[in-house]
Amino acid sequence: MNFNEISFRVRYGETDQMGVVYHGNYAQYLEMGRVEWLREFGISYKEMEENGIMLPVISLQVVYKKPAVYDDLITVRTILKKTPTVKIEFNFEIYNEAREILAEANVILVFMDMKRNRPVRCPAGLLEKISVL
């Protein structure tokens, strides 16, 4: 399965004076989706960083379709777009409880060697774990 879904309720502190989720919070929702997608394959950001690999975001695009509001139960669907190389790319769909699409997004991250501060190929262990897709 090349996708994962997580669901959670919008907290009051994530909204603006109109009760609508502040647009900047969507980046955090996308990160939550990526982290859980990786975790499903037994991979954690923490372990990658302990092994000298970090994953900075190099591109983030969000198209807002409908506002998420306080106390909405939202679902973030994280979809691996293609087999990673030096980059890993995800598409996202964010839904409310009625399965109405609230936002669509695309995020590209690059695998970086933390010591050399240079891009590197996707770790072989990650490729092995996702090869079942």
Beta strands, then each sheet from edge to edge (+ up, - down):
strand 1: 3-9
strand 2: 53-54
strand 3: 57-64
strand 4: 73-80
strand 5: 87-95
strand 6: 101-110
strand 7: 112-113
strand 8: 118-119
sheet 1: 1+ 4- 5+ 6- 3+
sheet 2: 2+ 7- 8+
end
